Every structure is written in structure tokens, then in C-alpha cells.
């Protein structure tokens, strides 16, 4: 029977290889507690929602930790004050390391990246928008471009105001415009739908600007997914890397033209900087996303819940980028999932779920898993033939011996 067991194991291995079934690969990594963050007086944090049990470890089991995860043998990451962070490759999707990658946190203005990812592909940059009083209804003292009620601005100007100056009124106008007949609520719903499409399952937007609101969350891993989608868009890259722009005059409102400058210091002070987004609220503390390119390699660093002690948030992001660029190109502790990978629509009712033509098995919840591959038929033939050979050998070995008379 030991021979039979070994033969069965060989059959299973052959089937997995021929059919293209995903194999469990251990990622060499080191995990340990995250360094302590500075003790400061913070507002009470809201209770995060319960994690979706259907997705226990998006991007790899190694990332499902509240602690620090780095490639085995890698140098220690820089001492940042962020409560959670992640460094990833924008092109390959490899996650290079992180601290509590999937831990819930409050986004502040880095949430504007989700607004951009959802709305940039569907809004005409030349369309003229009239700013309303509702657009200007933002928290007093919060970041704003300086748009005027009744002013008429091109969508392109709103994007520049959003990404250079983190304008909350620009965020309201863009969400309202992209929300269709439902206005801003429709825009926020579109943001959440897009987050799920990207695989950012621990992100939920309540405001388009990132101003604090109950039930609003994200994670460092999700921010990296969202940033990857943003930097894949040429329009985003152009807007986000703009150092200064002019907001046109509004003669009817007696408002003169004025210049705005990019608040992201990474663009001015870091070699190869591509851009990113800053954020701060009393609840979220300092949040930051920064991306850069060196030697044909594009990395992104996302950090949440940082305190400014010795370094500002962008400097902590720069330090994490330096650490990532120093790692070998094949270093990895996980990966960023592809858009649509976790939320592909269920197959048509007429198609058996296990053989959905759109590409792989679909479970009862409509989640599509890895495709069996184009050689499934060959694999089945291999199994049938191998099983027949093993059965024949077993019968011969156990057949009664006939004696000649």
C-alpha cells in the first residue's frame, strides 16, 4: 500500500503541474513586532469593522500580521513613527515589506487618491464645472484651493487643486460631478465600488476628501493598491507631478487669477520622485503616500498614523523608499493583487461554475479563483491513464497464483 500511496502522490503532482494549479510557495520573510510609536495624546479611534472572513490574507499569508514583515536577511527598515506602513513595487506588484499592512487606520487626505483612481477615467478634463455652495461646505480651517461659489472651472483645474493643494472643495465638486444623477453620494458609492474592484477590501470612504467621518477606514496595503492604479494613469502622473499651476480668474465674481504650488515636498527634495499625496487630521494624524523611480524601478511607500517628531511624514516616506531601493529586485514578502482579481463577476447561470468560460472556478459568493489553465483536458487524460496503470499493477500484484497441473 505504500507503493500505492506514493503513486497517488505522483498523480496529484502531475495533475497540479499540467493543469496549472497554483502551488503554495513559502515566501522567505522575517516577522516581529513593529517598533513602538511615540506616545502622544490622540483622540479616541473609532472601532474598525470586522474583517471579511472570505479574504483572510489578501496578497499573501505573510502579510496577515499586525507586526513587522521584511524579507529574510534584509537590513532593518528605518525607524519611522507610523503606526502602519508598506513598501511595494508599482510595476511588478511585489510587496517589499511592511508594518501591520492590513491594519485598519484612518486615511485623512490620502483618500483623495481613491477619488482620483475612480473618477479620472470617467471625467472629461475640459468640461466646465460651476462650483456650488455645497461644494464649499468643508470643515473650517481645512485645506482648500480657494475656489469661489459660482465660479466656473475646468475639471483639469479641479484635479490640479485636489492634488497640489489637497483642496477639499475640489474633492466635493469632483465627487458630485462623477456621481451622476445622485451627485456626491453617487460619487462616494463609486469610490467604494472602485476600492473593492482594486482589491482594497479594508477601505471604505464616507467623504470624498478624507475629512474624518464615522466608518471611514483604509490600510497601508490598500493605499498601495490605490496608488498603483493612480500611477498607471498618465493624466494622474502629469497632474500629480506638477509643481505649480494657475487657477484662472473669475471676472463675474471679481476674483483674480492666482497660483498654487504642490505641497508634496518629495517632488522637490527626493531624486526620482514621481509624486504622491499628503494628509493630516487630528484623528488620522499624519498620513502619506510617495512614489519614486530609480534605475528603471518604481516603488511606492504608504504610511498611516505617523507622528512628526524628528521627521515629517514625507521624509519618513523617503526613508522607506531608500530602504526599498536598497533591497534586491527579487525581494518580496507578498504581492499587490490585480484589479478585479478578487471581485470578478460570477459566471453566467448557463455555465457550470467550476468551468466558467471567463477564466476559472467561481465560488458561491461569486469570487473567481485561479484558472485551471488551457491544458485541463490533457490533465484529465493523464489522470485517467495513470489511474488505469496503477489499478492494473495493483490487480496483478494481488491476483491469486494459479498452479499448472
C-alpha positions in Angstrom: 0.0 0.0 0.0 3.0 2.3 0.5 3.7 2.0 -3.3 0.0 2.8 -4.0 0.3 5.9 -1.8 3.4 7.1 -3.5 1.8 6.6 -6.9 -1.2 8.6 -5.9 1.0 11.4 -4.8 2.8 11.4 -8.1 -0.6 11.5 -9.9 -1.6 14.5 -7.9 1.6 16.3 -8.5 1.4 15.6 -12.3 -2.2 16.9 -12.3 -1.2 20.1 -10.5 1.7 20.7 -12.8 -0.2 20.0 -16.1 -3.4 21.8 -15.1 -1.5 24.9 -13.9 -3.0 24.7 -10.4 -1.5 27.3 -8.0 1.1 25.9 -5.6 1.6 27.1 -2.1 5.0 28.8 -2.1 6.6 29.9 1.1 7.9 33.4 0.9 11.2 33.8 2.9 10.4 36.5 5.4 11.1 37.7 8.9 8.2 38.8 11.2 8.5 40.5 14.5 6.6 43.2 16.4 6.5 46.7 14.9 8.7 49.3 16.7 6.7 51.3 19.3 5.3 54.6 18.1 5.6 57.8 20.0 3.2 58.2 22.9 1.1 61.2 22.3 -2.4 62.4 23.2 -4.7 61.2 20.4 -8.5 61.4 20.0 -10.2 58.0 20.6 -10.0 55.9 17.5 -13.3 54.5 16.1 -13.9 50.8 16.2 -13.0 49.3 12.9 -15.4 47.0 11.0 -15.0 43.2 11.1 -12.6 41.9 8.5 -14.2 39.9 5.7 -13.5 36.2 6.5 -13.6 35.4 2.8 -10.3 37.2 2.4 -8.1 36.4 5.4 -4.8 37.3 3.7 -5.0 39.4 0.6 -1.7 39.5 -1.1 -0.2 36.5 0.8 -0.4 34.9 4.3 2.8 36.6 5.4 1.1 40.0 5.2 -1.7 38.9 7.7 0.2 40.2 10.7 -0.1 43.3 12.9 3.7 43.2 13.2 6.7 44.0 11.0 7.4 41.7 8.0 10.5 42.0 5.9 12.5 39.8 3.5 14.7 37.3 5.3 18.2 38.7 5.7 17.2 42.2 4.8 18.5 45.2 6.6 16.2 46.6 9.3 13.8 49.3 7.9 14.3 52.9 9.0 12.8 53.9 12.4 9.6 55.7 11.4 6.8 56.8 13.7 3.9 55.5 11.5 1.5 53.1 13.2 1.4 51.1 9.9 3.3 51.2 6.6 4.1 49.3 3.4 6.6 49.5 0.5 5.8 47.9 -2.8 6.9 47.8 -6.4 4.5 49.7 -8.7 5.2 47.6 -11.7 5.7 44.0 -10.5 3.3 44.4 -7.6 5.8 42.8 -5.2 5.4 43.9 -1.6 8.9 44.5 -0.2 7.9 44.9 3.5 5.5 46.5 5.9 4.3 47.0 9.4 0.8 45.9 10.0 0.0 46.0 6.3 -3.7 45.2 6.7 -4.3 47.0 10.0 -7.3 49.4 9.8 -6.5 53.1 10.0 -8.0 56.5 9.2 -6.9 57.9 5.8 -7.2 61.8 6.0 -6.4 63.4 2.6 -4.6 60.4 1.1 -8.2 59.3 0.4 -8.2 61.7 -2.5 -6.1 59.1 -4.3 -9.1 56.8 -4.3 -11.2 59.7 -5.7 -8.7 60.1 -8.5 -8.5 56.4 -9.2 -12.3 56.2 -9.5 -13.1 59.5 -11.3 -10.1 60.3 -13.6 -11.0 57.7 -16.2 -14.6 58.9 -16.5 -14.4 62.8 -16.3 -13.7 65.0 -19.3 -10.8 67.3 -18.2 -12.1 70.1 -20.5 -15.6 70.0 -19.0 -16.5 73.3 -17.2 -18.0 72.9 -13.7 -19.8 75.5 -11.7 -18.8 75.4 -8.0 -21.8 75.3 -5.7 -22.3 76.3 -2.0 -22.5 72.6 -1.1 -19.0 72.1 -2.7 -17.6 74.8 -0.3 -19.2 73.2 2.7 -16.0 71.9 4.3 -14.6 71.9 7.7 -13.4 75.4 8.7 -9.6 75.7 8.6 -9.2 72.5 6.4 -7.2 72.5 3.2 -8.8 74.4 0.3 -7.8 75.6 -3.2 -9.7 78.9 -2.9 -12.4 78.2 -5.4 -15.3 80.7 -5.5 -19.0 79.9 -5.3 -20.5 80.3 -8.7 -17.0 80.1 -10.3 -16.7 78.2 -13.5 -13.6 76.0 -13.7 -12.4 73.2 -15.9 -12.2 69.7 -14.5 -8.5 69.8 -15.1 -8.2 72.8 -12.8 -10.1 70.9 -10.1 -7.7 67.9 -10.4 -4.7 70.3 -10.0 -6.3 71.9 -7.0 -7.0 68.5 -5.5 -3.6 67.0 -5.9 -1.4 70.1 -5.4 -3.2 71.8 -2.6 -5.4 69.0 -1.3 -8.4 71.1 -1.9 -11.4 69.7 -0.1 -13.9 71.8 -2.1 -12.3 70.4 -5.3 -12.9 66.9 -3.9 -16.6 67.7 -3.3 -17.0 69.1 -6.8 -15.3 66.1 -8.5 -17.3 63.6 -6.5 -20.5 65.4 -7.2 -19.7 65.5 -10.9 -18.7 61.9 -11.1 -21.7 60.7 -9.1 -24.1 61.1 -11.9 -27.8 61.9 -11.0 -27.1 61.1 -7.4 -24.4 63.7 -7.1 -21.9 63.4 -4.3 -23.5 60.3 -2.7 -23.2 58.6 -6.1 -19.5 59.6 -6.3 -18.7 58.2 -2.9 -20.5 55.0 -3.8 -18.4 54.8 -7.0 -15.2 55.3 -4.9 -16.2 52.4 -2.7 -17.1 50.2 -5.7 -13.7 51.0 -7.2 -11.9 50.2 -4.0 -13.4 46.8 -4.0 -12.6 46.3 -7.7 -8.9 47.1 -6.9 -8.9 44.6 -4.0 -8.7 47.3 -1.3 -11.1 45.4 0.9 -10.3 47.3 4.1 -11.1 50.7 2.6 -14.4 52.4 3.0 -14.9 56.1 2.1 -17.6 58.3 3.7 -16.2 61.6 2.5 -14.5 62.2 -0.9 -11.9 64.4 0.7 -10.8 62.2 3.5 -12.1 64.6 6.2 -12.9 62.4 9.2 -16.3 60.7 9.4 -17.6 57.6 11.2 -17.0 54.3 9.4 -14.1 55.6 7.2 -11.1 53.4 7.0 -8.2 52.2 4.9 -4.9 50.3 5.3 -1.3 50.7 4.2 -1.8 47.7 1.8 -4.9 49.2 0.3 -3.2 52.6 -0.2 -0.5 50.9 -2.2 -3.1 49.2 -4.4 -4.9 52.6 -4.9 -1.6 54.4 -5.6 -0.7 51.7 -8.1 -3.9 52.3 -10.0 -3.3 56.1 -9.9 0.2 55.9 -11.2 -0.9 53.7 -14.1 -2.9 56.6 -15.4 -0.8 59.1 -17.5 -3.2 62.0 -16.6 -2.7 61.4 -12.9 1.1 61.2 -13.3 1.0 64.6 -15.1 -1.2 66.3 -12.6 0.5 64.8 -9.5 4.0 65.8 -10.6 3.0 69.4 -11.5 4.9 71.8 -9.3 2.8 74.9 -9.8 -0.4 75.9 -11.7 -2.6 78.9 -12.2 -6.3 79.0 -11.2 -8.0 81.1 -13.8 -9.7 84.4 -13.0 -13.5 84.7 -12.4 -14.3 88.2 -13.8 -18.0 87.9 -12.9 -17.1 87.3 -9.3 -14.2 89.8 -9.3 -11.7 87.0 -8.5 -8.3 87.4 -10.0 -6.1 84.5 -11.2 -3.8 83.0 -8.6 -1.0 80.5 -8.5 -1.0 77.3 -6.4 2.1 75.2 -5.6 2.5 71.5 -4.9 2.6 70.7 -1.2 4.4 67.4 -1.6 8.0 68.1 -0.7 9.1 64.7 -2.1 8.9 66.3 -5.6 11.4 69.0 -4.6 13.8 67.0 -2.4 14.0 63.4 -3.5 15.8 62.1 -6.5 13.5 60.3 -8.9 10.3 61.4 -7.2 7.1 60.7 -9.1 4.6 62.2 -6.6 2.1 61.1 -4.0 -0.2 62.6 -1.5 0.0 64.2 1.9 -2.7 64.0 4.6 -3.5 65.1 8.2 -6.4 65.2 10.6 -6.4 65.2 14.4 -7.9 61.7 14.3 -5.8 60.2 11.5 -2.6 62.0 12.4 -0.1 62.3 9.5 -0.7 60.0 6.5 1.4 59.9 3.4 1.9 58.1 0.0 5.0 58.7 -2.0 6.4 57.1 -5.2 9.8 57.4 -6.9 11.7 55.8 -9.8 15.4 54.7 -9.8 17.3 52.6 -12.3 14.0 51.6 -14.0 12.4 50.5 -10.8 9.3 52.3 -9.4 8.4 51.9 -5.7 5.7 53.3 -3.6 5.6 53.8 0.2 2.4 54.2 2.1 2.2 55.1 5.8 -0.6 55.8 8.2 -0.9 57.2 11.8 2.6 58.9 11.8 3.7 61.5 14.3 6.1 64.3 13.4 8.9 64.2 15.8 12.3 64.3 14.1 11.0 63.7 10.5 7.9 64.9 8.6 5.7 62.3 7.0 7.2 62.8 3.5 10.7 62.3 5.0 9.6 59.1 6.6 8.2 58.0 3.2 11.5 58.9 1.6 13.4 56.8 4.2 11.2 53.8 3.4 11.8 54.3 -0.3 15.5 54.4 0.3 15.2 51.1 2.2 13.1 49.6 -0.6 15.5 50.6 -3.4 18.4 49.0 -1.4 16.7 45.6 -1.5 17.3 43.1 -4.3 14.9 43.3 -7.2 13.5 39.9 -6.4 12.9 40.7 -2.7 9.3 40.0 -1.8 7.1 39.2 1.2 3.8 39.2 -0.7 2.1 40.9 -3.7 -0.4 43.5 -4.6 -3.4 41.8 -6.1 -4.5 42.8 -9.6 -7.6 45.0 -10.2 -10.7 42.7 -10.5 -8.8 39.7 -9.2 -10.9 39.3 -6.0 -14.2 40.6 -7.3 -14.7 39.2 -10.8 -18.4 38.8 -11.6 -20.0 35.3 -11.3 -20.2 33.2 -14.4 -23.5 33.1 -16.4 -26.1 30.8 -15.0 -25.9 28.5 -18.0 -22.2 27.8 -17.4 -21.2 25.4 -14.7 -19.4 27.4 -12.0 -16.4 25.1 -12.0 -15.7 25.6 -15.7 -16.7 29.3 -16.1 -15.5 30.4 -19.6 -14.4 33.8 -18.2 -11.5 32.2 -16.5 -11.6 29.7 -13.6 -13.8 28.4 -10.8 -16.3 30.7 -9.1 -17.5 30.0 -5.6 -21.0 30.7 -4.2 -20.2 34.3 -3.4 -19.1 34.9 -7.0 -15.3 35.1 -6.2 -13.2 33.8 -9.1 -10.2 31.8 -8.2 -7.2 30.7 -10.3 -8.0 29.3 -13.7 -7.2 25.6 -14.3 -5.5 26.5 -17.5 -5.9 25.6 -21.1 -4.4 22.1 -20.5 -7.1 20.9 -18.3 -8.2 18.3 -20.8 -4.7 16.9 -21.0 -4.5 16.7 -17.3 -7.7 14.7 -17.1 -6.3 12.3 -19.7 -3.1 11.9 -17.7 -5.1 11.1 -14.5 -7.3 8.6 -16.2 -4.3 6.8 -17.9 -2.2 6.9 -14.7 -5.1 5.6 -12.6 -5.6 2.7 -15.1 -1.9 1.8 -14.9 -1.9 1.8 -11.1 -5.1 -0.2 -10.9 -3.7 -2.8 -13.3 -0.4 -3.1 -11.4 -2.3 -3.5 -8.1 -4.6 -6.2 -9.5 -1.5 -8.1 -10.8 0.2 -7.9 -7.5 -2.8 -9.2 -5.6 -4.1 -11.7 -8.1 -4.3 -15.4 -6.9 -1.5 -17.6 -8.1 -2.6 -20.3 -10.5 -0.6 -23.5 -10.4 -0.2 -25.7 -13.5 -1.3 -29.2 -13.2 
